[in-house]
């Protein structure tokens, strides 16, 4: 039993010494696991690239949503102005047909104030 303890203690000390001295990841380690290391690096780069593409797409969607909201507001304003002009022209035509003698004023109304 004592031999087994000495063996693990010796390897544990050796592993700790190797880590401290930087020999834990030797050239042999990289040669043996080169395919796995390359695959891991490629997967990490793909993750980073995918995250960047996703964030860029989300930013573009937000920009397009803002533009859509502005375009819808412009559409509502143009529609309201168009409907107002149609009503005004219909009323003017109706006044002419009925010969009421009314006309739209050329000047805007003004407020009278007393001193």
N, C-alpha and C positions, 0 to 999 in steps of 0.2 A: 503494500500500500504506500509505503513511503516513497518508493520509486515513482509511482504514478503522480504523487504530489510534486515531486521534484521536477518531473517532466513537464507538467502543465505550468508550474511556476517558471521554469526556464523558458518555455515558449512564450508565456505571457510577458516575461521581461524582454525577450527578444522582439516580440511584436511591438511592444511599447517603444523600445529603442529604435526599431525600424521606422516607426511613425515619426518620432521626434527628429531623426536624422534625414527623413525624406526618402527613405528607400522602400517605403510601403508600396508605392506605385512605380514599379521599375519598368524598364523598357520591355521586359518579357511580359509583364502584365498587359501593357498596351498592345503588344503583338498578338497575344492570345485572345484578347477581347476587342480587337479593332472593329469588327463588324458591328458588335453591340454598341460600342461607343459612337461610331458614325451614325448608326440608326437613332440613337438617343439624341444626338446633336441635331440631326435632320428633323426629328419630331419636335424638338424644342423650337427650332426656327420656324417650322410650319405653324406651331401654336402662336408664336409671336406675330407672324404674318397674317394669320387668320383673325387675330384680335384687332390688328391695325385695319384690315379691310372692313371688319364689322363696325368699328368705331367711325370710319370714314363714311360708310353707308348710312349709319344712323344720323350723322351730321347732315348728310345730303338730304335725307328724308325730312329732318326738321326744317331745313331751309326751304324745301319744296312745299311743306305744309304752310309755312309763313307766306310764301308767294301765293299759294292757293287761297288763303284767307283774304289777302289783299285783293286778289282778282275778283273774289266773290263780293267783297264790299264795293268795288268799282262797278260790278255788274248791277248790284242793287241800286246804287246811286244813279247809274245811267238809265235803268228801267223806270225809276221814280221820276226822273226829269222828262223822259219820253212820255210817260202817262200824263204828266202835268201839262205838257205842251199839247197833247191830243185833246185833253179836256178843254183847255183854253181855246183851241181852234174850233172845237165843236160848239162851245158857248158863243163865240163870235159869229159863227155861221148861223146859229139859231136866232141870235139877236137881229141879224140882217134879214132873215126870212120873215120874222114876225113884225118887222118895221117898228121896233120899240124906240128907236132913237137913242139907244145907249151905245157907248163905245168904251173901250179900255183906255184908261188915262195914260198920257204920254209921260208924265212926271210921277215919281213915287210920292206917296202921301207924306205929309210932314205934320209935326206936332206944334200946336199953338200953345204958347206959354204966356201967362199974364205976369206982369211985373209987380 
